Amino acid sequence: MIGPATVAIMKEPELREALDKLAFPLEWLVDFAREDLSFLLKAADEVVELGWSPSMTSLMAEDWEEEPPAPDQFLDDPYYLGFYGKTLYPMLREELEEILWDRSINEVFMVGSKRYGKTYMASGGIVYDICRTLCRRCPQEHFGAAEGTNMIFANLSVTGENAEGVLGNYILTWLKRSPWFNDRFYRGDKRRLKNAGLFPEKGVIYKAGNSSEFSILGGNLAGGALDEANFVVGSKRTRASIIRDLKNLAGNSPT
């Protein structure tokens, strides 16, 4: 269903362009309350007139301690993950950027032949979401979690060893190599942190484990990946049940 406000904006190319600059999907307008829509249109008008929106900047300041980088900046700037972005196949990079720009996407299923680049592409997406989470003033408040608890990004696979393998190594390498993450990364007991990345200031943790890993149960799972899902077999833990449990843990809130 397309509401009158959506129709009005579709007739105004400048407003549509302004909403694009705000990275706001047009289809979301259907669910907007009147006062929220009024605010958004005001912000779009400001972008048309000023090239930026003071109202949106003020609103973001309430939720963000640091403005998160846009996906293309994250993948280009050496301060973030520029060393990774320039090594992505152009087609995969285009797909990854499209996914990262659309914050309404909560889950992505990746299929393809071996050596296609699925794991490599997924690693960048997870690290970007960790970055956005660390930019928030209070990640726990955003996700509706209790103050003082940890937000977890998990990489699960058939076995713990598998999870610690290619994808796990990619993610930990990107976290430790990026100057932006390097400034925030906790460096403590190497044995304890073998398969984990800790950001204690914001209560954000990245960890790797197997698909029945109990260490994430009862935790606040903000995001992650189920690697090699097609090899998760067995009568007790089917692929469907593992994916369902991950969804239940993570909820539906995009970062």
C-alpha positions, -999 to +999 in steps of 0.1 A: +000+000+000+014+034-010+002+063+012-004+099+000+029+111+015+048+085-005+030+096-037+038+132-030+075+125-026+076+104-057+064+135-076+092+156-061+126+145-076+145+169-052+129+153-021+136+118-034+172+128-040+173+142-005+160+110+010+186+091-009+213+112+007+198+104+041+200+067+031+163+063+037+143+036+018+112+051+003+091+021+011+095+027+048+073+057+046+042+034+046+047+026+083+056+061+094+034+080+120+023+115+110+047+133+133+077+111+122+068+117+085+067+155+092+101+154+107+115+134+078+101+157+052+115+187+072+149+170+071+146+163+034+137+199+027+168+210+047+190+188+025+175+203-006+181+238+007+213+235+027+229+203+014+226+188+049+200+185+077+205+202+110+174+183+123+188+149+114+222+157+127+206+167+161+186+135+161+216+113+153+236+130+182+211+114+206+219+079+195+254+082+180+286+090+199+304+090+166+289+093+131+293+059+115+311+057+082+290+051+051+296+017+035+317+031+006+338+051+030+343+021+053+355+000+023+377+028+008+392+046+037+425+029+050+415+042+085+387+017+084+388-013+061+403+002+029+429-026+026+400-051+025+377-031+002+402-029-026+406-067-027+369-075-031+358-086-065+338-057-080+306-077-082+309-088-046+317-053-034+286-039-052+264-065-036+280-059-001+275-022-004+239-026-015+233-048+016+250-025+040+232+006+027+198-010+033+194-011+070+160-029+066+179-061+057+182-083+088+195-116+072+214-126+041+216-161+027+248-166+006+251-195-018+276-202-046+304-225-056+336-229-036+361-200-038+333-177-049+341-153-021+311-158+002+331-160+034+354-131+024+324-109+016+306-119+049+336-110+070+335-074+058+297-072+065+301-084+101+330-061+108+310-031+094+281-039+117+305-041+147+318-007+137+283+008+136+275-008+170+307+007+185+297+041+171+265+042+191+263+061+224+248+031+241+245-001+221+225-018+248+199+009+248+196+006+210+190-031+211+168-030+242+193-049+263+200-044+300+226-018+308+260-033+316+254-064+296+275-074+265+264-073+229+277-103+211+286-108+174+291-145+168+305-167+141+291-202+143+300-232+122+298-270+122+326-272+148+344-247+170+375-254+150+357-246+117+343-213+131+378-203+142+391-211+107+387-190+076+359-166+085+370-163+122+405-155+111+393-130+086+372-111+111+399-111+139+425-100+113+404-071+101+396-060+137+433-060+146+446-046+114+422-016+110+435+016+126+400+025+137+394-008+155+430-009+167+423+022+188+395+004+206+406-033+207+413-049+241+447-066+243+448-088+273+454-125+280+462-140+245+450-174+255+416-161+267+413-140+236+424-166+211+390-167+193+374-134+206+376-097+201+367-075+230+356-039+231+350-034+268+342+003+267+310-003+248+304-039+260+308-054+225+322-089+220+330-109+189+335-146+194+337-178+173+323-213+182+303-242+170+266-243+161+256-255+196+279-231+214+264-225+248+284-194+254+260-172+234+228-187+250+212-161+273+235-135+257+225-105+236+233-116+201+235-085+179+246-102+147+269-127+132+272-156+107+264-193+104+292-205+083+290-237+062+253-241+071+249-268+045+272-291+064+253-288+097+236-322+098+223-346+125+190-357+140+193-335+171+205-302+155+192-296+120+201-266+099+166-252+103+166-254+141+200-237+143+190-209+121+157-205+140+176-203+173+200-177+159+170-156+148+154-159+182+186-148+199+192-119+176+156-106+172+149-084+142+167-052+150+192-042+124+223-025+137 
